């Protein structure tokens, strides 16, 4: 029973990753189909993120009122509606109707499943959970690539929705497995500090800026990697361009898989430093002026691998850095800044690249990688000073 439920939970996070990489991988072709500027992808991405923010903010109330399994079922159903809606959209503006279920489903799954795992399973399960998100995010660009080579971009969304339907069926069949933990799922949480009190704690604000910077870089890669190859490397087919969008997600999956095995030995701070160092090396490789696309492909894989451990490690450090009293509010604030970075900064880059060229992308990513590192080191210094 225990192993089966873990399998289902991992599968749920695969479903969470599936929709996230479709827009970026399909956009070069979708843009042409709709006859809109390349920067318009940012508005769609921002709208999806905005709906995700809403569902994440209301998820605590939902978790108290409903069991996690029902939140998961409804959320996956919402993403299926969003994916099917995208697949039937015949104009750019139709997409904005379906960003509502698309984004609402994603935020609720993310918050509720992370909450459930944190309360019922070990930290190792939580670490590997994020690896399976990467697996889902790797699969869907390749589905889009297959669709572009065999049919149209619409089928990429439709086929992904069919895969989501299969996952939903497995989740529904697994509902009896959740009964064993149902009694403890609504346990009262310990008293903790509020948002206003927490944000004043020394070191909290720099870590929020660091989280913003990390998610700004990650989301920019999610949305614009395929467009980078389409705009800077000649002779690539639409299918190849779409499949290259999975490099970042493949790197994230690899980075999180490796970190799951070594995190206890290295510790969060050392793991983050190594990760950002690898990320910066990847960015430098992408900057190199090779005409062939392979060095840049390797660079984006390195970027993803380096980024992999950063997100879960920053959150995992919260209790150690700020104490249990503040950790819940710190993590909540981190999620808010994460969504803020992933909502705004890819759109900002969309406008910048429209005027300055898509080749600007690695320089843009470097700014956020350095900001992430500087703010985290500032956090450590403030915490050390407070404890002295």
C-alpha positions as CSV (number, residue, x, y, z in Angstrom):
1,X,0.0,0.0,0.0
2,X,2.8,2.4,1.0
3,X,4.8,1.8,-2.1
4,X,1.8,2.0,-4.4
5,X,0.7,5.4,-3.0
6,X,4.2,6.8,-3.4
7,X,4.1,5.6,-7.0
8,X,0.8,7.5,-7.5
9,X,2.1,10.6,-5.8
10,X,5.2,10.6,-8.1
11,X,2.8,10.1,-11.1
12,X,0.8,13.1,-10.0
13,X,4.0,15.2,-10.1
14,X,4.6,13.9,-13.6
15,X,1.2,15.2,-14.5
16,X,2.1,18.6,-13.0
17,X,5.2,18.9,-15.2
18,X,3.4,17.9,-18.4
19,X,1.6,21.2,-19.2
20,X,4.5,23.5,-18.1
21,X,6.8,23.0,-21.1
22,X,4.2,22.8,-23.9
23,X,3.9,26.6,-24.6
24,X,7.6,27.1,-24.9
25,X,8.2,24.2,-27.2
26,X,5.2,24.9,-29.4
27,X,5.3,28.7,-29.5
28,X,7.6,29.2,-32.5
29,X,5.0,27.4,-34.6
30,X,2.0,28.7,-32.7
31,X,3.2,32.3,-33.2
32,X,3.2,31.8,-37.0
33,X,-0.2,30.1,-36.9
34,X,-1.8,32.9,-34.9
35,X,0.1,35.7,-36.8
36,X,1.3,37.5,-33.6
37,X,4.7,38.8,-32.4
38,X,7.0,36.4,-30.6
39,X,6.7,38.4,-27.3
40,X,3.0,37.5,-27.1
41,X,3.9,34.2,-25.5
42,X,4.7,36.2,-22.4
43,X,1.1,37.3,-22.0
44,X,-0.1,33.7,-22.1
45,X,2.6,32.5,-19.7
46,X,1.8,35.4,-17.3
47,X,-1.9,34.7,-17.4
48,X,-1.3,31.0,-16.6
49,X,1.0,32.0,-13.7
50,X,-1.6,34.5,-12.4
51,X,-4.2,31.7,-12.2
52,X,-1.6,29.5,-10.5
53,X,-1.0,32.1,-7.9
54,X,-4.7,32.4,-7.2
55,X,-5.1,28.6,-6.7
56,X,-1.9,28.4,-4.6
57,X,-3.2,31.2,-2.3
58,X,-6.6,29.5,-1.7
59,X,-5.1,26.0,-1.4
60,X,-4.6,26.2,2.4
61,X,-8.4,26.6,2.9
62,X,-9.0,23.9,0.3
63,X,-6.7,21.5,2.2
64,X,-8.5,22.1,5.5
65,X,-11.9,21.5,3.9
66,X,-11.2,18.7,1.4
67,X,-8.8,15.7,1.4
68,X,-5.8,16.0,-0.8
69,X,-7.0,13.2,-3.1
70,X,-10.1,15.2,-4.2
71,X,-8.0,18.3,-4.8
72,X,-5.7,16.3,-7.0
73,X,-8.6,14.8,-9.0
74,X,-10.3,18.1,-9.6
75,X,-7.0,19.8,-10.4
76,X,-5.9,17.3,-13.0
77,X,-9.4,17.5,-14.5
78,X,-8.9,21.3,-14.8
79,X,-5.6,20.9,-16.6
80,X,-7.2,18.4,-19.0
81,X,-9.9,21.0,-19.9
82,X,-7.1,23.7,-20.3
83,X,-5.0,21.5,-22.6
84,X,-8.0,20.5,-24.7
85,X,-9.1,24.1,-24.9
86,X,-5.6,25.1,-26.2
87,X,-5.8,22.3,-28.8
88,X,-9.1,23.6,-30.2
89,X,-8.1,27.3,-30.1
90,X,-8.2,28.9,-33.6
91,X,-7.1,32.3,-32.6
92,X,-4.5,33.8,-30.1
93,X,-7.2,35.4,-27.9
94,X,-9.1,32.1,-27.5
95,X,-6.1,30.9,-25.4
96,X,-7.0,33.3,-22.6
97,X,-10.3,31.5,-22.0
98,X,-8.5,28.3,-21.3
99,X,-5.6,29.7,-19.3
100,X,-8.1,29.8,-16.4
101,X,-8.5,26.0,-15.9
102,X,-4.9,25.5,-17.1
103,X,-3.4,27.6,-14.3
104,X,-5.9,26.9,-11.6
105,X,-5.3,23.1,-11.8
106,X,-1.5,23.5,-11.6
107,X,-1.3,25.6,-8.5
108,X,-3.7,23.5,-6.4
109,X,-1.8,20.3,-7.3
110,X,1.5,21.8,-6.4
111,X,0.5,23.2,-3.0
112,X,-1.7,20.3,-1.9
113,X,0.7,17.4,-2.8
114,X,3.7,19.1,-1.4
115,X,1.8,19.7,1.8
116,X,0.6,16.1,1.9
117,X,4.1,14.6,1.3
118,X,5.7,17.0,3.9
119,X,3.2,15.7,6.5
120,X,3.3,11.9,5.7
121,X,6.6,11.0,4.1
122,X,10.4,11.5,4.6
123,X,12.5,14.3,3.1
124,X,14.0,11.9,0.6
125,X,10.6,11.3,-0.9
126,X,10.1,15.1,-1.2
127,X,13.5,15.5,-2.9
128,X,12.7,12.8,-5.5
129,X,9.2,14.2,-6.0
130,X,10.6,17.2,-7.8
131,X,12.6,15.0,-10.1
132,X,9.4,13.4,-11.4
133,X,8.1,16.9,-12.1
134,X,11.1,17.2,-14.5
135,X,10.2,13.9,-16.1
136,X,6.8,15.2,-17.0
137,X,8.3,18.5,-18.3
138,X,10.7,16.5,-20.5
139,X,8.0,14.3,-22.0
140,X,5.6,17.0,-23.3
141,X,8.1,18.9,-25.5
142,X,8.8,15.6,-27.3
143,X,5.1,15.0,-27.7
144,X,4.9,18.5,-29.2
145,X,7.9,17.6,-31.5
146,X,6.1,14.5,-32.6
147,X,2.9,16.4,-33.3
148,X,4.8,19.0,-35.3
149,X,6.4,16.4,-37.5
150,X,3.2,14.3,-38.0
151,X,0.4,16.8,-37.6
152,X,0.1,20.3,-36.1
153,X,0.9,22.0,-32.8
154,X,-2.8,21.6,-31.8
155,X,-2.2,17.8,-31.6
156,X,0.7,18.3,-29.1
157,X,-1.8,19.8,-26.6
158,X,-4.4,17.2,-27.4
159,X,-2.1,14.2,-27.1
160,X,-0.8,15.5,-23.8
161,X,-4.4,15.9,-22.5
162,X,-4.9,12.2,-23.4
163,X,-1.8,11.3,-21.3
164,X,-3.3,13.4,-18.4
165,X,-6.5,11.5,-18.8
166,X,-4.6,8.2,-18.3
167,X,-3.0,9.6,-15.1
168,X,-6.3,10.9,-13.8
169,X,-7.8,7.4,-14.3
170,X,-4.9,5.9,-12.2
171,X,-5.4,8.5,-9.5
172,X,-9.2,7.7,-9.4
173,X,-8.4,4.0,-9.1
174,X,-5.9,4.7,-6.3
175,X,-8.4,6.6,-4.1
176,X,-8.8,3.7,-1.6
177,X,-5.0,3.9,-1.0
178,X,-5.4,7.4,0.6
179,X,-7.8,6.2,3.3
180,X,-5.1,5.0,5.6
181,X,-3.6,8.5,6.0
182,X,-7.0,10.3,5.9
183,X,-7.3,10.5,9.6
184,X,-4.0,12.4,10.1
185,X,-4.3,14.6,7.0
186,X,-6.3,17.3,8.9
187,X,-4.1,17.4,12.0
188,X,-3.8,20.8,13.6
189,X,-0.6,22.6,12.7
190,X,1.7,24.1,15.3
191,X,1.4,27.9,15.9
192,X,3.7,29.8,13.6
193,X,4.5,33.4,12.9
194,X,2.6,35.5,10.4
195,X,3.7,37.1,7.1
196,X,4.2,40.6,8.5
197,X,6.3,39.4,11.5
198,X,8.3,37.0,9.4
199,X,9.4,39.4,6.6
200,X,11.1,41.6,9.3
201,X,13.3,38.7,10.4
202,X,17.0,39.2,9.5
203,X,17.9,37.3,6.3
204,X,14.3,36.7,5.1
205,X,14.1,39.4,2.5
206,X,17.4,38.5,0.7
207,X,16.3,34.9,0.5
208,X,13.0,36.0,-1.1
209,X,14.9,38.0,-3.7
210,X,17.1,35.0,-4.4
211,X,14.0,32.9,-4.9
212,X,12.6,35.5,-7.3
213,X,15.9,35.5,-9.2
214,X,16.0,31.7,-9.5
215,X,12.4,31.4,-10.7
216,X,12.9,34.3,-13.1
217,X,15.8,32.4,-14.8
218,X,14.0,29.0,-14.7
219,X,10.7,30.3,-16.2
220,X,12.6,32.3,-18.9
221,X,14.3,29.0,-19.9
222,X,11.0,27.2,-19.8
223,X,9.4,29.6,-22.2
224,X,12.1,30.8,-24.5
225,X,14.6,27.9,-25.0
226,X,13.0,26.6,-28.2
227,X,12.7,30.2,-29.5
228,X,16.4,30.7,-28.8
229,X,17.3,27.8,-31.0
230,X,14.8,28.9,-33.7
231,X,16.3,32.4,-33.7
232,X,20.0,31.7,-33.4
233,X,20.7,28.4,-35.1
234,X,19.9,27.9,-38.8
235,X,18.6,24.8,-40.5
236,X,16.7,23.2,-37.6
237,X,13.2,21.7,-38.3
238,X,10.2,22.7,-36.3
239,X,10.2,19.3,-34.6
240,X,13.9,19.6,-33.6
241,X,13.3,23.1,-32.2
242,X,10.4,21.9,-30.1
243,X,12.3,18.9,-28.8
244,X,15.2,21.1,-27.7
245,X,12.8,22.8,-25.4
246,X,13.0,19.7,-23.2
247,X,16.8,20.2,-22.5
248,X,16.2,22.5,-19.6
249,X,13.6,20.1,-18.1
250,X,15.9,17.1,-18.6
251,X,18.7,19.0,-16.8
252,X,16.4,19.8,-13.9
253,X,15.4,16.2,-13.6
254,X,19.0,15.0,-13.7
255,X,20.1,17.7,-11.2
256,X,17.3,16.8,-8.7
257,X,17.9,13.1,-9.1
258,X,21.6,13.5,-8.3
259,X,20.9,15.9,-5.4
260,X,18.5,13.4,-3.9
261,X,21.5,11.0,-3.4
262,X,24.1,13.5,-2.1
263,X,22.1,16.3,-0.4
264,X,22.4,14.8,3.1
265,X,26.2,14.5,2.7
266,X,26.8,17.9,1.1
267,X,24.2,20.0,2.9
268,X,21.9,22.5,1.3
269,X,24.3,25.5,1.2
270,X,27.1,23.6,-0.5
271,X,24.6,21.9,-2.9
272,X,23.2,25.3,-3.9
273,X,26.7,26.8,-4.5
274,X,27.7,23.9,-6.7
275,X,24.4,24.1,-8.6
276,X,24.7,27.8,-9.4
277,X,28.3,27.3,-10.4
278,X,27.2,24.6,-12.9
279,X,24.4,26.8,-14.1
280,X,26.8,29.7,-14.8
281,X,29.2,27.3,-16.7
282,X,26.1,26.3,-18.8
283,X,25.2,29.9,-19.5
284,X,28.8,30.6,-20.7
285,X,28.7,27.6,-23.0
286,X,25.5,28.9,-24.5
287,X,27.2,32.3,-25.1
288,X,30.0,30.8,-27.2
289,X,29.5,31.7,-30.9
290,X,29.2,28.3,-32.4
291,X,27.0,27.9,-35.5
292,X,26.2,24.3,-34.7
293,X,23.4,23.9,-32.2
294,X,25.0,21.1,-30.2
295,X,27.2,23.2,-27.9
296,X,24.2,25.4,-27.0
297,X,22.1,22.3,-26.4
298,X,24.8,21.0,-24.0
299,X,24.8,24.4,-22.3
300,X,21.1,24.4,-21.7
301,X,21.4,20.9,-20.3
302,X,24.0,22.1,-17.9
303,X,21.9,25.1,-16.9
304,X,19.0,22.8,-16.0
305,X,21.3,20.4,-14.1
306,X,22.7,23.3,-12.1
307,X,19.3,24.8,-11.3
308,X,17.9,21.4,-10.3
309,X,18.8,21.3,-6.6
310,X,18.4,25.0,-6.0
311,X,14.6,25.3,-5.6
312,X,14.1,22.4,-3.2
313,X,17.3,23.2,-1.2
314,X,16.3,26.9,-0.6
315,X,12.9,25.7,0.8
316,X,14.5,22.9,2.8
317,X,16.8,25.4,4.5
318,X,14.0,27.5,5.9
319,X,13.6,25.7,9.3
320,X,17.4,25.6,9.8
321,X,17.9,29.2,8.8
322,X,14.9,30.9,10.5
323,X,13.6,28.3,13.0
324,X,10.3,26.3,13.0
325,X,8.3,29.3,14.2
326,X,9.0,31.2,10.9
327,X,9.6,28.4,8.4
328,X,6.0,28.0,7.3
329,X,5.6,31.8,6.6
330,X,9.0,31.9,5.0
331,X,8.1,29.1,2.6
332,X,4.8,30.8,1.8
333,X,6.6,34.0,1.0
334,X,9.1,32.1,-1.1
335,X,6.3,30.6,-3.2
336,X,4.8,34.1,-3.7
337,X,8.1,35.5,-4.9
338,X,8.6,32.4,-7.0
339,X,5.4,32.9,-8.9
340,X,6.1,36.7,-9.1
341,X,9.5,36.0,-10.8
342,X,8.1,33.3,-13.1
343,X,5.1,35.5,-14.1
344,X,6.8,38.8,-14.8
345,X,10.3,38.1,-16.0
346,X,9.7,35.8,-19.0
347,X,7.3,38.5,-20.3
348,X,10.0,41.2,-19.7
349,X,12.5,39.1,-21.7
350,X,9.9,38.7,-24.5
351,X,9.8,42.4,-25.0
352,X,13.6,42.8,-24.7
353,X,14.3,40.1,-27.3
354,X,11.8,41.5,-29.7
355,X,13.8,44.7,-29.8
356,X,17.4,43.5,-29.1
357,X,17.2,39.9,-30.4
358,X,16.8,36.4,-28.9
359,X,20.6,36.1,-28.6
360,X,20.3,38.2,-25.5
361,X,19.0,35.3,-23.6
362,X,22.2,33.9,-21.9
363,X,23.2,37.4,-20.7
364,X,19.7,37.8,-19.2
365,X,20.0,34.4,-17.5
366,X,23.5,35.3,-16.1
367,X,22.1,38.4,-14.4
368,X,19.6,36.3,-12.4
369,X,22.1,33.5,-11.6
370,X,24.5,36.0,-10.1
371,X,21.7,37.8,-8.2
372,X,20.6,34.5,-6.8
373,X,24.0,33.6,-5.5
374,X,24.7,37.1,-4.1
375,X,21.4,37.2,-2.2
376,X,21.8,33.8,-0.8
377,X,25.3,34.6,0.4
378,X,23.9,37.8,1.9
379,X,21.3,35.7,3.7
380,X,23.9,33.4,5.2
381,X,26.0,36.4,6.4
382,X,23.0,37.9,8.1
383,X,22.0,34.7,9.8
384,X,25.6,34.1,11.0
385,X,25.7,37.7,12.4
386,X,22.4,37.2,14.2
387,X,23.6,33.9,15.9
388,X,26.9,35.5,17.1
